[in-house]
Amino acid sequence: MRNLFSGGFKDNRHLAFGFLTGILRVARESIFSGLNNLMINSVMDNKYSEYFGFTPDEVREMVKYYGAADKYTEICDWYDGYRFGKSEIFNPWSVINYFSNECEPRAFWQSTGSNDIIGEVLAEGVKAVYKYGVAFSGKKVEVTIG
């Protein structure tokens, strides 16, 4: 990986700016490594918050493009509700799959992860189970992180 980062980002005279994206934070290395001088932007930052998913305006454009303008409210009900930084964001995986699935709403994210969180919640005890149980009761739950 060191050679990739060094050759691709640091020593590349044809590149003025590099953008590395992913779901895991990359550990910063020393000045002698192939990867340093990083600026890390997360979903908590305002600067790039609108790029962590689809904005409402982008989803409105998508429903027009696919001839499904009457489905905007349904998409909001199913896939809206994220707030990254100052941006309201729709789940991109689910929105894309919604259109690919003939505008039939489903929990598309369901098969993309594991059930590890359930074990963690159960391990925390009865209070935690009750707290998270509200999320499964069908009621709206608003959580602020950070």
C-alpha positions as a Markdown table, in Angstrom:
| # | Residue | x | y | z |
|---|---|---|---|---|
| 1 | Met | 0.0 | 0.0 | 0.0 |
| 2 | Arg | 2.9 | 2.3 | 0.7 |
| 3 | Asn | 4.1 | 2.2 | -2.9 |
| 4 | Leu | 0.6 | 2.8 | -4.1 |
| 5 | Phe | -0.1 | 5.9 | -2.0 |
| 6 | Ser | 3.4 | 7.3 | -2.5 |
| 7 | Gly | 3.4 | 6.8 | -6.3 |
| 8 | Gly | -0.2 | 7.6 | -6.8 |
| 9 | Phe | -0.5 | 10.7 | -4.5 |
| 10 | Lys | 2.8 | 12.0 | -3.3 |
| 11 | Asp | 5.2 | 11.5 | -6.2 |
| 12 | Asn | 2.8 | 12.0 | -9.0 |
| 13 | Arg | 3.7 | 15.2 | -10.8 |
| 14 | His | 0.5 | 15.0 | -12.9 |
| 15 | Leu | -1.8 | 15.2 | -9.8 |
| 16 | Ala | -2.4 | 18.4 | -7.9 |
| 17 | Phe | -5.0 | 17.0 | -5.6 |
| 18 | Gly | -6.0 | 13.5 | -4.6 |
| 19 | Phe | -9.3 | 12.3 | -3.0 |
| 20 | Leu | -9.4 | 9.0 | -1.2 |
| 21 | Thr | -12.8 | 7.8 | 0.0 |
| 22 | Gly | -14.0 | 4.8 | 1.9 |
| 23 | Ile | -15.7 | 3.7 | 5.0 |
| 24 | Leu | -12.7 | 3.2 | 7.3 |
| 25 | Arg | -10.5 | 5.9 | 8.5 |
| 26 | Val | -6.9 | 5.5 | 7.2 |
| 27 | Ala | -4.2 | 5.7 | 9.9 |
| 28 | Arg | -1.9 | 8.6 | 9.4 |
| 29 | Glu | 1.8 | 7.7 | 9.1 |
| 30 | Ser | 5.0 | 9.5 | 9.6 |
| 31 | Ile | 6.6 | 11.9 | 7.2 |
| 32 | Phe | 8.7 | 9.1 | 5.8 |
| 33 | Ser | 5.7 | 7.0 | 4.8 |
| 34 | Gly | 3.8 | 6.9 | 1.6 |
| 35 | Leu | 0.7 | 8.5 | 3.2 |
| 36 | Asn | 0.8 | 11.6 | 5.3 |
| 37 | Asn | -0.5 | 15.2 | 5.3 |
| 38 | Leu | -4.1 | 13.9 | 5.2 |
| 39 | Met | -7.2 | 16.0 | 5.7 |
| 40 | Ile | -10.0 | 13.8 | 7.0 |
| 41 | Asn | -13.6 | 14.8 | 6.4 |
| 42 | Ser | -16.3 | 12.8 | 8.1 |
| 43 | Val | -20.1 | 12.8 | 8.1 |
| 44 | Met | -19.9 | 15.2 | 11.0 |
| 45 | Asp | -18.1 | 18.0 | 9.0 |
| 46 | Asn | -20.1 | 20.6 | 7.1 |
| 47 | Lys | -17.7 | 21.2 | 4.2 |
| 48 | Tyr | -18.4 | 18.0 | 2.2 |
| 49 | Ser | -21.6 | 16.8 | 4.1 |
| 50 | Glu | -23.7 | 16.9 | 0.9 |
| 51 | Tyr | -21.5 | 14.4 | -0.8 |
| 52 | Phe | -22.2 | 11.5 | 1.6 |
| 53 | Gly | -25.5 | 10.7 | -0.1 |
| 54 | Phe | -28.2 | 12.3 | -2.3 |
| 55 | Thr | -29.6 | 15.7 | -1.4 |
| 56 | Pro | -33.4 | 16.4 | -1.7 |
| 57 | Asp | -32.7 | 18.4 | -4.9 |
| 58 | Glu | -30.9 | 15.5 | -6.4 |
| 59 | Val | -33.7 | 13.1 | -5.5 |
| 60 | Arg | -36.2 | 15.5 | -7.0 |
| 61 | Glu | -34.2 | 15.4 | -10.3 |
| 62 | Met | -34.1 | 11.7 | -10.2 |
| 63 | Val | -37.8 | 11.2 | -9.8 |
| 64 | Lys | -38.3 | 13.6 | -12.8 |
| 65 | Tyr | -35.8 | 11.7 | -14.9 |
| 66 | Tyr | -37.4 | 8.3 | -14.1 |
| 67 | Gly | -40.9 | 9.7 | -14.7 |
| 68 | Ala | -41.9 | 9.0 | -11.1 |
| 69 | Ala | -42.5 | 12.5 | -9.7 |
| 70 | Asp | -45.5 | 11.2 | -7.7 |
| 71 | Lys | -43.1 | 8.9 | -5.8 |
| 72 | Tyr | -41.0 | 11.6 | -4.1 |
| 73 | Thr | -43.1 | 11.4 | -0.8 |
| 74 | Glu | -42.7 | 7.6 | -0.8 |
| 75 | Ile | -38.9 | 7.9 | -1.2 |
| 76 | Cys | -38.8 | 10.5 | 1.6 |
| 77 | Asp | -40.8 | 8.2 | 3.9 |
| 78 | Trp | -38.4 | 5.3 | 3.2 |
| 79 | Tyr | -35.0 | 6.7 | 2.6 |
| 80 | Asp | -34.8 | 10.2 | 3.9 |
| 81 | Gly | -33.8 | 11.1 | 7.5 |
| 82 | Tyr | -30.1 | 11.3 | 7.5 |
| 83 | Arg | -28.4 | 14.6 | 8.5 |
| 84 | Phe | -24.6 | 14.8 | 7.8 |
| 85 | Gly | -23.1 | 18.1 | 8.9 |
| 86 | Lys | -25.7 | 20.6 | 7.9 |
| 87 | Ser | -27.0 | 18.6 | 5.0 |
| 88 | Glu | -30.2 | 16.5 | 4.8 |
| 89 | Ile | -29.2 | 13.3 | 3.0 |
| 90 | Phe | -31.0 | 10.3 | 1.4 |
| 91 | Asn | -29.5 | 6.8 | 1.6 |
| 92 | Pro | -27.9 | 6.5 | -1.9 |
| 93 | Trp | -27.8 | 2.7 | -1.9 |
| 94 | Ser | -31.5 | 2.5 | -1.2 |
| 95 | Val | -32.6 | 5.2 | -3.6 |
| 96 | Ile | -30.6 | 3.7 | -6.5 |
| 97 | Asn | -32.1 | 0.2 | -5.7 |
| 98 | Tyr | -35.6 | 1.8 | -5.4 |
| 99 | Phe | -35.5 | 2.9 | -9.0 |
| 100 | Ser | -33.8 | -0.3 | -10.2 |
| 101 | Asn | -36.6 | -2.2 | -8.5 |
| 102 | Glu | -39.4 | -0.5 | -10.4 |
| 103 | Cys | -40.1 | 2.0 | -7.6 |
| 104 | Glu | -41.1 | -0.7 | -5.1 |
| 105 | Pro | -39.8 | 0.4 | -1.6 |
| 106 | Arg | -37.9 | -2.2 | 0.4 |
| 107 | Ala | -35.2 | -2.2 | 3.1 |
| 108 | Phe | -32.4 | -2.6 | 0.6 |
| 109 | Trp | -29.7 | -1.9 | 3.2 |
| 110 | Gln | -30.9 | -4.9 | 5.2 |
| 111 | Ser | -28.5 | -7.3 | 3.4 |
| 112 | Thr | -25.5 | -5.1 | 3.4 |
| 113 | Gly | -24.4 | -5.5 | 7.0 |
| 114 | Ser | -24.3 | -7.9 | 9.9 |
| 115 | Asn | -26.3 | -8.3 | 13.0 |
| 116 | Asp | -23.4 | -7.5 | 15.3 |
| 117 | Ile | -25.1 | -4.4 | 16.8 |
| 118 | Ile | -27.9 | -6.6 | 18.2 |
| 119 | Gly | -25.4 | -8.6 | 20.2 |
| 120 | Glu | -23.7 | -5.4 | 21.4 |
| 121 | Val | -27.1 | -3.9 | 22.5 |
| 122 | Leu | -28.1 | -7.1 | 24.3 |
| 123 | Ala | -24.7 | -7.2 | 26.1 |
| 124 | Glu | -25.3 | -3.7 | 27.4 |
| 125 | Gly | -28.3 | -4.7 | 29.5 |
| 126 | Val | -31.9 | -4.1 | 29.9 |
| 127 | Lys | -31.8 | -0.3 | 29.8 |
| 128 | Ala | -30.0 | -0.3 | 26.4 |
| 129 | Val | -32.4 | -2.9 | 25.0 |
| 130 | Tyr | -35.4 | -0.7 | 26.0 |
| 131 | Lys | -33.8 | 2.4 | 24.6 |
| 132 | Tyr | -33.1 | 0.7 | 21.2 |
| 133 | Gly | -36.4 | -1.1 | 21.3 |
| 134 | Val | -38.2 | 2.2 | 20.7 |
| 135 | Ala | -36.5 | 2.3 | 17.3 |
| 136 | Phe | -38.2 | -1.0 | 16.4 |
| 137 | Ser | -41.6 | 0.1 | 17.6 |
| 138 | Gly | -42.5 | 2.0 | 14.5 |
| 139 | Lys | -42.1 | 5.4 | 16.2 |
| 140 | Lys | -39.8 | 8.1 | 14.8 |
| 141 | Val | -36.5 | 8.3 | 16.6 |
| 142 | Glu | -34.2 | 11.3 | 16.3 |
| 143 | Val | -30.6 | 10.8 | 17.4 |
| 144 | Thr | -27.8 | 13.4 | 17.5 |
| 145 | Ile | -24.3 | 12.1 | 17.3 |
| 146 | Gly | -21.3 | 14.2 | 18.3 |
